[in-house]
């Protein structure tokens, strides 16, 4: 080969080497690259992604205002039923006159008390009182009543009504209970042969003793 040809080949090779190095360097900016850069959008400002983020958040519950309950009316108390008073059975004659004795026991001497009792409105017959001495008394058969210092008997003026009562005044300190037990043990409800008393009633007020045999009720004429 001649020198000129060798020089030409060497020059071509040098040019190829230079172009090869140039291709490995920075790529020249083109109009297409500028368009791509202009189209890039910041993803942080993407409205679609913001909407999705909002949708992922749990919906906030609305704050409920406390509901005011209507004031409760006080429970109505049931109407009270009128208390029915038990029907009281009428007192017997003896119970009525015993209560009268307790009310009048100290209103005077035994005669005064006896006359006040026999005039009670429950007695439907004319009555009176008389003084009595220790010994045999009506209503006690063969039993002698002793141990009292003053005594009065009260009952009907006349007739066969089984009614006889006494007011006895004992000495101070006397055994009143023993005296009463003696009367009760020896009294005869049928002392009046034709009729018989229904009840025997006794009572004590201080040193005074009430004793009565009588019907429970007096029959009234209609």
C-alpha positions as MATLAB code, in Angstrom:
seq = 'XXXXXXXXXXXXXXXXXXXXXXXXXXXXXXXXXXXXXXXXXXXXXXXXXXXXXXXXXXXXXXXXXXXXXXXXXXXXXXXXXXXXXXXXXXXXXXXXXXXXXXXXXXXXXXXXXXXXXXXXXXXXXXXXXXXXXXXXXXXXXXXXXXXXXXXXXXXXXXXXXXXXXXXXXXXXXXXXXXXXXXXXXXXXXXXXXXXXXXXXXXXXXXXXXXXXXXXXXXXXXX';
ca = [
       0.000    0.000    0.000;
       1.118    3.509   -0.652;
       1.373    6.039    2.053;
      -1.567    8.129    0.855;
      -3.950    5.218    1.183;
      -2.706    4.389    4.669;
      -3.131    7.985    5.728;
      -6.698    8.054    4.432;
      -7.658    4.873    6.257;
      -6.168    6.165    9.483;
      -8.121    9.372    9.169;
     -11.379    7.511    8.607;
     -10.745    5.362   11.650;
     -10.048    8.445   13.767;
     -13.286   10.052   12.678;
     -15.220    6.860   13.553;
     -13.620    6.764   16.986;
     -14.551   10.407   17.622;
     -18.199    9.803   16.653;
     -18.291    6.759   18.898;
     -17.217    8.817   21.886;
     -19.646   11.514   21.018;
     -22.532    8.946   21.053;
     -21.679    7.880   24.610;
     -22.019   11.486   25.925;
     -25.142   13.544   26.882;
     -28.072   13.195   24.553;
     -28.949   16.453   22.927;
     -32.180   18.090   24.008;
     -34.904   17.856   21.411;
     -38.295   19.477   20.991;
     -39.972   16.205   22.041;
     -38.149   16.263   25.369;
     -39.431   19.785   26.030;
     -43.012   18.700   25.310;
     -42.746   15.768   27.729;
     -41.400   18.023   30.510;
     -44.281   20.441   29.942;
     -46.830   17.635   30.280;
     -45.519   16.353   33.667;
     -47.987   17.260   36.405;
     -47.253   17.227   40.112;
     -49.078   14.193   41.447;
     -49.544   15.901   44.800;
     -51.972   18.329   43.168;
     -53.940   15.615   41.388;
     -57.652   16.350   42.209;
     -58.618   12.754   41.504;
     -56.237   11.428   44.140;
     -57.519   14.039   46.626;
     -61.076   12.838   46.054;
     -60.043    9.250   46.579;
     -58.252   10.196   49.779;
     -61.390   11.946   51.023;
     -63.515    8.924   50.153;
     -61.234    6.659   52.178;
     -61.746    8.755   55.310;
     -64.644    7.508   57.487;
     -67.637    9.751   57.317;
     -67.962   11.898   60.386;
     -71.149   11.263   62.360;
     -73.258   14.334   62.873;
     -73.243   15.581   66.435;
     -76.595   14.690   67.949;
     -78.133   17.264   70.195;
     -79.427   15.769   73.464;
     -83.141   15.214   73.198;
     -84.949   16.736   76.138;
     -87.347   14.249   77.649;
     -90.709   15.656   78.601;
     -91.055   16.090   82.332;
     -92.578   12.987   83.814;
     -95.854   13.538   85.526;
     -95.829   12.402   89.126;
     -97.556    9.098   89.499;
    -101.092    9.645   90.576;
    -101.738    8.156   93.950;
    -104.700    5.875   94.025;
    -107.631    7.434   95.734;
    -107.810    6.352   99.316;
    -110.738    4.201  100.049;
    -112.748    5.409  102.978;
    -111.914    3.361  105.999;
    -114.931    1.408  106.920;
    -115.489    1.474  110.612;
    -116.364   -1.879  112.033;
    -119.972   -2.108  112.932;
    -120.134   -2.054  116.676;
    -122.574   -4.400  118.239;
    -124.924   -2.675  120.649;
    -123.793   -2.881  124.217;
    -125.767   -5.046  126.516;
    -127.731   -3.638  129.425;
    -125.070   -4.813  131.852;
    -122.163   -3.278  129.878;
    -124.012    0.021  129.568;
    -124.771    0.260  133.270;
    -121.210   -0.786  134.222;
    -119.841    2.083  132.119;
    -122.308    4.371  133.889;
    -120.994    3.138  137.251;
    -117.372    3.928  136.311;
    -118.451    7.429  135.310;
    -120.415    8.077  138.533;
    -118.695    5.897  141.154;
    -117.332    8.869  143.098;
    -120.225   11.261  142.475;
    -121.717   10.761  145.981;
    -122.568    8.080  148.511;
    -123.606    4.580  147.381;
    -127.309    5.485  147.481;
    -126.758    8.479  145.188;
    -124.773    6.358  142.744;
    -127.396    3.559  142.790;
    -130.272    5.971  142.057;
    -128.300    7.575  139.212;
    -127.661    4.188  137.586;
    -131.236    2.941  137.843;
    -132.422    6.091  136.093;
    -130.275    5.337  133.013;
    -132.297    5.571  129.777;
    -131.546    1.963  128.818;
    -133.753    0.784  131.695;
    -137.339    0.529  130.474;
    -139.085    0.067  133.809;
    -139.728    2.296  136.815;
    -136.842    1.716  139.224;
    -135.609    2.778  142.619;
    -132.802    2.153  145.124;
    -132.739    1.182  148.802;
    -130.064    0.750  151.451;
    -129.003   -2.784  152.487;
    -127.183   -4.255  155.476;
    -124.755   -7.228  155.562;
    -126.547  -10.579  155.587;
    -128.901  -12.350  153.203;
    -129.511  -10.367  150.044;
    -131.775  -10.989  147.051;
    -130.066  -13.001  144.340;
    -127.638  -14.958  146.595;
    -129.894  -17.680  147.967;
    -128.423  -18.887  151.284;
    -125.164  -16.959  151.000;
    -124.716  -14.127  153.495;
    -122.906  -11.128  152.048;
    -120.493   -9.545  154.547;
    -117.435   -7.320  154.359;
    -118.931   -3.993  153.291;
    -119.714   -0.942  155.361;
    -122.311    0.670  153.088;
    -124.560   -0.878  150.454;
    -127.450    0.008  148.156;
    -129.645   -2.235  145.995;
    -131.357   -0.945  142.811;
    -133.995   -2.571  140.604;
    -137.627   -2.461  139.418;
    -140.219   -1.132  141.827;
    -142.443   -4.097  141.152;
    -142.831   -6.993  138.703;
    -140.947  -10.179  137.889;
    -138.184   -8.703  135.736;
    -134.900  -10.630  136.341;
    -132.963   -7.507  137.322;
    -131.126   -6.777  140.573;
    -128.070   -4.583  141.183;
    -125.875   -3.470  144.081;
    -123.318   -0.823  144.954;
    -121.068   -1.868  147.851;
    -118.576    0.326  149.659;
    -115.844   -1.635  151.473;
    -113.561   -0.599  154.307;
    -110.266    0.958  153.258;
    -107.654   -1.774  152.804;
    -110.232   -4.551  152.385;
    -109.572   -7.361  149.894;
    -111.822   -6.134  147.086;
    -111.022   -9.012  144.730;
    -111.916  -11.646  147.305;
    -115.193   -9.861  147.998;
    -116.098   -9.823  144.292;
    -115.187  -13.490  143.843;
    -117.494  -14.378  146.759;
    -120.385  -12.572  145.074;
    -119.821  -14.261  141.706;
    -119.433  -17.724  143.182;
    -122.711  -17.562  145.152;
    -125.017  -15.501  142.942;
    -127.958  -17.279  141.261;
    -129.060  -16.034  137.827;
    -132.411  -17.741  138.429;
    -133.060  -16.303  141.884;
    -136.327  -15.056  140.439;
    -138.237  -18.330  140.033;
    -140.348  -17.170  137.079;
    -137.517  -15.748  134.984;
    -133.722  -15.890  134.603;
    -131.136  -13.193  134.069;
    -128.897  -13.381  130.963;
    -125.704  -11.897  132.326;
    -123.766  -11.216  135.510;
    -121.584   -8.083  135.479;
    -119.121   -6.856  138.117;
    -116.768   -3.881  138.365;
    -114.491   -2.134  140.867;
    -113.677    1.544  141.301;
    -111.482    2.297  144.311;
    -113.140    0.602  147.284;
    -116.565    0.497  145.623;
    -117.989   -2.596  143.934;
    -120.626   -2.814  141.218;
    -122.668   -6.038  140.931;
    -125.581   -6.678  138.535;
    -127.683   -9.551  137.176;
    -130.004   -8.562  134.308;
    -131.307   -9.324  130.772;
    -128.888   -8.548  127.922;
    -131.523   -6.391  126.229;
    -134.970   -5.158  127.141;
    -137.759   -5.947  124.725;
    -139.549   -2.859  123.460;
    -143.238   -2.760  122.570;
    -143.829   -1.859  118.879;
];
